[in-house]
Amino acid sequence: MNATKKSFPVSWEELHRTSKALAWRMLEIGPFVGIVAVTRGGLVPAAIIARELEVRLIDTACLASYHGKSQSEVEVLKPPNSVVGDGTGWLIVDDLVDTGETGKVLRSIMPKAHFATVYAKPLGRPIVDTFVTEVSQDTWIYFPWDLEPQPSQPIVGLNR
């Protein structure tokens, strides 16, 4: 077997269902003052969680760490403007924690906020407080906004 990364395609329905499962977990931890959605991937899960928990105050933390599939140093494009203090009572929502570098930056801005992601990889898991699904570090998650319908190769065919 070669070193090809594993792919994990996620449908809109699956993302909705898993984000709602994350909302159920947050219900036990909240209530929250507001939600900080990590752009861009955290916007959809944050919207679902905000609806389920009836949270109306939503802000964004705009960070850039990926350029295509390459990860680089995290750049803060816009910190959350509504958060005052250490983030107590706030919920940070992202789609995925990968290496945890983005999470470390968010923790420095909002150390007391509850950090939740839909998916987590082993390197990033210690950074988040709550997640729903763990995938291996060598898995590339394709979110619905990354996909277009197209033919695919069987898994066996990829490893020949």
Secondary structure, DSSP 8 states (H G I E B T S, - for coil): -----EEEE--HHHHHHHHHHHHHHHHHH---SEEEEEETTTHHHHHHHHHHHT---EEEEEEEEEETTEEEEEEEEE--SS--TT-TTEEEEEEEESSSHHHHHHHHH-TTSEEEEEEE-TTTGGG-SEEEEE--TTEEEE-GGG--------HHHHT-
